[in-house]
């Protein structure tokens, strides 16, 4: 067994010394450490003022980090001092124990570190703590460490949605795409949600926003126009191309399959080619590339819409607005002259989003940062099997993306 002086040196309980140690007997694995205050000047936990008079002392059982196979319980005489500045009794300030905590600060830090790669239930079992105790520890630490963003340095935003639960329940996340910092989270994905974000901004911040990257959600754009009229909207490439895949490529593929009802082998080839057509050409395996080439050579409408998708992507990579505008005009003319119904309809509807596509020349933004953050959010949610406490969930997300210093 360790001697008392060694344990006291390892413990480092500032302002206290180890009076006695009670080792476990039988099958118990709990060691009890009885501490005693040292004679010193005390400080008020509320205002920090020096105090000399003790109002009362109450012994509190406090959990500390375990050592070896032992669970450690401290018996701490918690003193209430008389603070002349506050005009009444206050708890004594301790550097290693919070005002009303039943665990030491270092145990709380260890709990939060383990929760980065585990869940509450597993950590609670590891430290032999209650589930709600572990959650309260982590939530309190997150509240003290997750700070409000420095809005004065933010000129660009990216907004997107992510699923909270099954049943089409969503939340909105707002990100600084330059520093990869989660700035704000709110329930829903409606115009009211976006409005709530802009209304909570400090005075003058909305006017310094230069551009906002979003998907093709009208609700977000309307609130951006209302609160940041000087900001340009940038529509994300991924969302537009994904919509093109659903509305054009998928539709044409189904139509072509329906035309081949009498040729069942050919119809089966087209019906099974959905993911082959939707995947990027660079991500195809050699065998898949050959299949795609043979499919497109045999079907002119599929070839047309496939090539038009590549041309659509190029609109996001022009650096001169005049070139981008001409390329946009050419793409629309080809789409409207193609005679392919889904492609023509998509081009007509996309006309209303021209401004957000061409603005990419001036502001090279996209929501890929947000998509990456959304993937991490899924991992955080899956690790805990979901969160019942919305504030805690949002704190975990913000803590995972505090931002890069620039």
Phi, psi and omega in degrees: 000148177287145178278168186298320182293323179294316179298318180295321179293321178289325183291312179061040180279095185303130179087356181229153172237158181277120182272314178202162181236132175246108180280151182290156176237152179066226184274355181293147178236025181252124175255133182257127179246122181259117182261158178224133182294144173275155177286114181198170175285133183260161180232146179285131180289342183274310185244347179085003181291152178285139181227149180240341185257134177266127179277311177198164179229132178232131179281127181241135175275124185231134177274138175238174178303138176289155170231138189053231181265008188263138171273128188256126175239122177266140172252101190253118171290099184274118186264139170255121184259160176266114183261118180289328180291317179280339179076033180179181180286137178220155176294148176286140180280127176239141183283343186243003182214127179291172188299315183237020184279148175252009174226151179288162182297325182288327174293320177299320179294320179296320177300313182294324179294319179293328181291346177295333182232013180216187179243170186300317184298317180293318180293320178299319178292322182297315181268358183057050177243163176288150180303312182292330177294314180297316180297316180297322178299309183294319181295319179296320179292321178297319179299325183276340184254336179273111186255160177295144181291159175275092186295335184295340182261004187256124180235350180229147179228157170224132183236139177203177181242160172213155184281132176273309182219173171292155180097024175060044171257124187234164172225159180252135177242134177245129189233147166273106185290344180281315183259001180055050181242132173282119185267325188198147174224142181212151179290141176090174177222028184266181177294326178297324178295313178297322179297319179299324177295309184293328181288336180271357178293143174300157182302132176088348183288321181301328183286345181263358179285127184266323181204153179227126177268127180218170169277197184270041180273116183294325183300317179296316184296321181298320180285328175297316178297323183288324186254335180229068184298338180277346183277143176267143176268133178242116179277136186284136180301314185303314184291321180294315180293323177297321177292323176299318179298318181288313189277335185248295185300313180299317182294317179294320178300316179295317180298318180293324177294322180292331178288343185252034181299329182280339180252084189297319177299316180293321179297321180294323179297315182291318182296328182270008186260014186303304184289335176296321180282329185275337181286151175294144182301324183291341183266002182278143172285160181306318180295320180292324179298321178294317179299317179297317180299316180295321180295314183291326178294331183270352185220105185295314179300319178294322177298317182297310183290330178293314179291325179293331175295318178297320178294323178298319180299324184295338180299335183277355187244009173283146179252347179246123183305323182296318178294317180297320181295320179292320178295322177297316180299317180296319182296316180296319179297317179296320181295317183288333180270355187292333184076007178263112188308306181299323179291317178298314180297319180296318180297320178297317181288330182286345180303324182291345182252013183303317185300321182283341176278315182288334180292347177297336177297319182274332184227097183287067181250158169202175181259020179297327175299316181294321179297321177295320177294320178299323176296320177294323177300319178299320179294316178300317181293317182292324181298327181262005185056037180093160180237132176270340181257107184297316181300317179297316179300313180294324177296321179297321180293313180295324178293328179287339181228071181284347179104150177266136176284137181235000000 
